[in-house]
Amino acid sequence: MAIKKCPGMDPAYFKPEDIQMHRCLECGQELEFWKDDVKLKCAHCGQNNFNPNLGNTCLVWCKEAAKCVGNDDINEWIEKHNLN
């Protein structure tokens, strides 16, 4: 059974300001991060980039975050930032 997304991570409730452009750490290519994107692979160079705004979302503290966004990338981000 799939978990129902909370309104904070449901794209139906996203606003334009929930989308941020950031440059790839490797090549500088612009990447479009939605607030529920944990990481994106740059189409230009293949580098994985974590969402720089992730620390400002409920994904950081919510125990259901991985189920909510449908991937375990959030757990990798939490481990990388020593938030366990």
C-alpha positions in Angstrom: 0.0 0.0 0.0 1.4 3.4 -1.0 1.7 6.1 1.6 -0.4 9.2 0.9 1.9 12.3 0.5 1.5 15.0 3.0 0.4 18.4 1.6 3.9 19.7 2.1 5.4 17.3 -0.5 2.4 16.9 -2.8 3.2 18.5 -6.2 -0.5 19.5 -6.4 0.2 22.1 -3.7 3.6 23.3 -5.0 4.0 27.0 -5.8 6.4 28.6 -8.3 8.8 29.4 -5.5 9.1 25.7 -4.7 11.2 25.3 -7.8 14.8 26.5 -7.6 17.6 26.6 -10.2 21.1 25.6 -9.0 24.3 25.0 -10.8 25.9 21.5 -11.1 28.8 21.3 -8.7 30.9 19.6 -11.4 30.2 21.5 -14.6 28.1 24.5 -13.7 25.1 23.4 -15.9 21.8 24.7 -14.5 19.6 22.1 -12.7 15.9 22.6 -11.9 15.2 21.3 -8.3 11.6 20.9 -7.1 11.3 20.9 -3.4 10.8 17.2 -3.3 13.9 16.4 -5.4 16.5 15.0 -3.1 19.2 14.7 -5.8 19.5 15.1 -9.5 21.9 13.7 -12.0 23.3 16.4 -14.3 22.3 15.6 -17.9 25.5 17.3 -19.1 28.2 15.6 -17.0 26.5 12.8 -15.0 27.4 14.3 -11.6 24.9 13.6 -8.8 23.9 16.8 -7.1 21.9 17.0 -3.8 19.2 19.7 -3.6 20.8 22.7 -1.8 17.5 23.6 -0.2 16.7 20.2 1.2 17.6 21.2 4.8 14.6 23.6 4.7 12.0 20.9 4.1 10.2 18.4 6.2 12.2 15.6 4.5 15.0 16.2 6.9 13.1 15.4 10.1 10.1 13.3 9.0 10.6 9.6 9.7 8.3 8.8 6.7 10.3 10.9 4.3 11.8 8.1 2.2 8.3 6.6 1.7 6.7 10.0 1.1 9.1 10.9 -1.8 9.3 7.3 -3.0 13.1 6.9 -2.8 15.9 6.3 -0.3 18.0 9.3 -1.5 16.9 11.2 1.6 18.6 8.6 3.9 21.8 9.1 1.9 21.5 12.9 2.4 20.8 12.5 6.1 23.9 10.2 6.6 26.1 12.6 4.5 25.1 15.5 6.8 25.4 13.4 10.0 21.8 14.0 11.1 21.0 10.5 12.3 
